[in-house]
């Protein structure tokens, strides 16, 4: 039987104006996650301006979960001095109501602060017992190597987990990031396995009328990011084929996406790799868990999905942060 990667629930929808917006809703979410065997939560200082951490901390039953969070880093340039890394993390712990977190990530490289200084702050936190594992997110391969080199030279805590953008239409990490992670014994956690919801849409939904709603509203910050990442002719061509695969097989589009990443991609459960799932309702959590219990896709379906990468690869960015780098 195929082994499922570590399943992590992404907390981007646990925010004050999101799908799980109060302690009662978060507590209900926790109950469903536990019933589905998902016991790890992922949040970030940047999610909802800190409201994600606060709401997670207010949920009943949090002690039964591993909790991960992320220092804001390059999403808020200049925030990553030794002192501020430490102080922001303490605020995160206070919001979450915990003494320590499981994985503590740098959410993106901070171009305004020397890496050595940032890593000193991370190591201070580690020595103070504030997290179990040090993680990186949205760093490129050379930046990962720099972190490993500096941490080794300074005898700082080494990263052992990395979170990156990965789906059937977002596979640039395979080129040099994944080999770098494997060389350094760093597990890979895939975020955006449904490409921010792109793989649940149709071309018509994203090109006509308002060109999307909710988090795909092009007038919103998140919607603008998603349209920049995926609103390209090659991606719409791939999306049309994606919809054809779903219709021909009778497998829902989200299920295709999750099952391909979990069982047919470069993820390796044996190396501790994980899959960050998202949901805007309790029913979506149940649907995703059920889809993953169905295991691998038929070989011919998996091959058709894998072939879509050839259509989009020249237009695909590596990580979401690359959009900000380009500005």
N, C-alpha and C positions, 0 to 999 in steps of 0.2 A: 504493500500500500504506500502511495506517495506521502512524503512527509510535508506537512504544512509549515511554512516559515512562522516565526514568532509573530503573533497578531497584536497590533498596537492600535488603540483608538485615538485618532487625531482630534485634538480639542479645539480646532479652529471654529467649530459651530457652537462650542460652549462659551458664549460671550453674551454680554448684556443685551445686545440687539440681535441675537442669533436664535438658533433653533432650540437651544437648551439654556434658557435665560434666567432661571431662578433655582433656588436650592431644591425645590420639589421636583422640578423637571430633571435636574442633574441626578438626584437620588433615584428617580425612575430609570434613567439611563444606566446608572451603575447596576441596578438590579438586572436589567436585560443583558448587559455585558457579562456579568457574572454567570448568568444562566447559559450564556453561549460559550463560556470558557475563556473569555478575553479578560485578562487581569493586568493589562499595562496601559497607561494613559500617557499621551504626549501633549504637552502644551508649550507655551512660549511667553516671554515677557511682552512681546509685541501683540499677541492675540487679544483683540478687544481692549487695547491699552491697559492690560493687566487684569481685566475683568474675567478672563478665562481662568487664570490661576485662582482668583478669589472665589469664583463659583465652584470650581473643583474642590477647593478647600471646604466649602459649605455643604458638599454632598454627603449624605449618610452612607457609611460603609467604605469610605476612602481607604481606611487602613488595610483593606483586603486587596489593594492594587499597588503595583509598582508605578511610580509617577516620575515622568521625565519632564524637564523644562529646558529652555534655551535662553542664553544671554543674547540680547538684541543685536549686538555687534554691528556689522556694516549696514543693517537696515536703519540704523540711527548713528551715522558716522561721528566718531569722537567719543563714543560711549564706553570705550574699552580700555581705559587706563587700569592699572593694577588696582587702584582704590575703588574705582567705579564698578569693575567686574565683581569685586567682593561685596560691595554695598548693595548693588542691584540684586545679587543672588540672595542676600539675607532678606531683602524685601519679598522676593519670590517665595522663600520658605515661610515667611510670616503669612503671606496671602494663602498659601497652600495649607498652612497649619501643620507642617511637618518639620522634623529636625534635619532631614536630609532627603535628597532625591536619588533616584536610581541612575538615570543618565543625565548629565549636565552638558549641554551642547553650546558651542559658539554658533549662533544662527547663521552667520555669514562673516567673512573676513572684513575687518574694519580698516579702510585705507588710511585713516587719519591717526592711527595709533600704532607704534612699532609692535610687531608681533611678540617680541620678547617680553614687553611689558604686559600685554594681555595674558600671555601664558603664565607669567608670574602670579597674576591675580587668580587664575584658574588653580594653580598649584597651592596657593594659600588656602583656597576653599577646600581642596582635597585633603590637605594636611589638617584642616580644622574638622574633617569628618562630615562635610556637607553634601557629598555625593559619592556614589559607588563607581561610576564609569564616566570617563571624559569622552565627549563626542564632538564631531564637527558636522556642519551642514553647509552646503552650497560653496564649499572650498573647491578650487580646481586641483588638478593632480600636483602641480608644482607647489601650490600652497600647502597641500597635505604633507608633502615631503619636507617643506620648511618647518612645519609644526613638529614633525617627528625628529628632525635634526636638532632643532633648538631644545626640545624637551629632553632629548638624549644627552646633549651637551650639558644642560643645566641640572640634570637629574630631576626633572619635573615629571609629573604624571603624564603618561603617554595616552594618546587617543586609542580607544578600542572599539568605537562604533561611529558610523558615518551615515547621515541621512541625506539622500539625494533624490532628485526627480527621476522617476522611472515608470514607464508604461509602454504599451505596444507602439506608441508614436513618440516616445521620448526615451531614446536608448543611447544617447551620446556618452553616458558614463561607462559604457562597455569599452570605449576606445582606450582611455588611459587612466580614468579614475578607478575603475574596478581592479585592474591589474596592480595599481599602487596600493589599494586596500589589501589585496591578497598578500602582497609582498610584506606588508607590515602587520598582518594578523588583526585587521580591523574589519568588524562585521559591517554589512551593508543593510540599511533599512530603506525601503522604497517608499517615498511619499508620492502623492498624486497618481496612484495606479490607474485611475480613470481619467487622467489628464485634466484634473479640475472640473470634471463633469463633461468635458468635450466629447468623450466617447459614449455619452448617453444622449447626445443631441442629434439633430439632423442639420444638414447644410442650410435648409430653408429657415430653420429657427435662428440661425446665427448670421444670416445674410439679408433677411427681409424684415420689414417693419422696424421695430426698435433694435433689432440685431441682438436680442437676448434680454433676459430679465434676471432678477435676483443677483447672484454673484457674477452673472454674465452680462449685467447691464453695462454697456460700454462707457456710460457716464460715471460709473463708480471706479474707485481706485483699483479694486480687485478685478472688476470687469475689464478695465483698460489693460491690465496686466495679462489676463487670459487671452484677450483678442490679439495682443501683441505676440504672445507665444504661439497661438494656434490659428489665428485668423488669416491664413494664407492659402492660395489656390491648391497647393499640393496637399495640405492638410484636409481641405474640403473634399478633394478627390479620394483620399484615404478614408474619410468619414463616410462617404457614399458607399464604398466597398464594405466598410465595417457594418453599416446598416443592412447591406445585402447578406452578409454572413449571418447576422442575427436572425434575419427573416427566414433564411434557408434552413437554419438549424433549429429554430424555435427557442434558442437560448437567449435570455435577456441580455441587453448590451452591457450592463454593469457586470453581470456574472461572467460574460466573456472576458472582460478586462481583468477582473480579479483573478479568475482561474488561470489566465495566460501568464500573468506575472508570478503567481504563486507556484505554478507547476511546470512552466515551459520556458522560462526566461533564465537569465544568468544568476538569479537568486539561488542560494544554496543553504537550505535549512541546516545541513550538517555543520556549516561554518558559523551558525548563529545568526544568519540573515533574518530580517523581519519585514513585515508588510504593514504599513500604516493605512488603516481604513478610515473612511469618514462617513458621516451620515447626518441627515437633517431631520430624521424621525426615528422612533424606536423600530418601526417596521423595516426601515432600510437596514438597520443593524441586523435584524433577524434574517432578512433576505441575503445579505452578504455572507453571514455565517453559514446559511444553508447552501449557498452556491459553493463555498469552499469545501463543505462536506461532500459535495458531489465529486470532488477530486479532479484529476486531469481531464482536459478536453479530448475529444477524438483526435487522432494524429493529423488527419487531413485538415481539420478546423484549426488546430494549432499552427500548422504550416501556412495556411492562408493568412492568419493573423501576423505571423512572423514576416511574411513577404511584404506587408504594408510598410515596413521600415524603409524599404528601397525607394518608396514614393516620397517620403518626407525627410529623409536623413540630411539632405543638403540644406534644409531650411530649419532644422530643429536646433534649439539652444540646449545647453547642457543642464543648467539649473535655473530656477526662477530668478535668482539674484543676478543672472547675466543680463537681464533686461535693465536693471539699475546700473550695472557696470557700463552699459553701452550709452548711457545718457551723459 
